[in-house]
């Protein structure tokens, strides 16, 4: 799901923060804080990837700030992360950037530029494994360039299992929020949104349906000025094409995307399994276990060729009663 505003009873994404303004010298900085007034680790990771250097992870600073700080306590780091370290974030023992579970050297280098913020180290390793299994090294490198992105897990994501934010709360680095233990489809779906937004080699329907500038930033004014009908068409195209590409890249998921609940005259499970065969051009009589997992150019070509024939392409997904992913 992209650009959603999934809210909890307090009106915010589960665990999402507000920002406070801190003036330092001649500049004022907007810094996210949680309900305790502490800068959350996912926001620190976004800032580190925006203006810091990955090589700092291999060097210990003489000054190390505690893991939980207020904006004023870490303002010097916020302005320049090379001045000091934050415990567990950009120190050598950082779990957020731990890639010890990634086997392929080429993918390990790319994944180290991706921050994964979760309370469970096993979940962090699982998410990295899903990324390696679903994308080529070239794709990971492309997605991890220009600041990369941050993945954060939360206990509850409201009426979606995940959301992709290209920009929020004054932060420039994209943030993916997913529920704890989200299935591979849920993880890959949000990452595909990012790939569609930042990979300049993608053309036509394989790139984001949202208007963007050359740097990949959403052209908010243009999008806001569109009619409701055009906005709905953009949302439909973005989500449906993301669903199609996701099911090409992953194995059979125990919980298919909620968007399949809108397919008429057949069960959501049947529609999902049919689409896996259609997009990969696999004979329908073969068991679903025989459907290949594709990535890279093969995945792109499969969606370009088979998408128009799928159930997801021909259904209307805009429904408030449908749980989306």
Protein Blocks (a to p, Z undefined) as FASTA:
>chain_A
ZZiacdcfkopaehiacdddddehjbccdddddfkopacfklmmmmmmmmmcfklmmpcc
fbdcdfbdcfklmmmmmmommlpccehilgmklmklgcklpmblmlmmmmmmpccddfbl
klmmmmmmmmmmmpcfklmmmmmgghiaaddddfbghjafbdcdfbgghiabdcddddeh
iafklmmmmmmmmmmmmmmkbgcjlbcfbdcdfkopacfklmmmpcfklmmmmmmmmmmm
mmmmmmmmpccdfbdcfklmmpghiafklmmmmmmmmmnopafkbcfklpccdehjllmm
mmmmmmmmpmklmpcfbdfkbccZZ
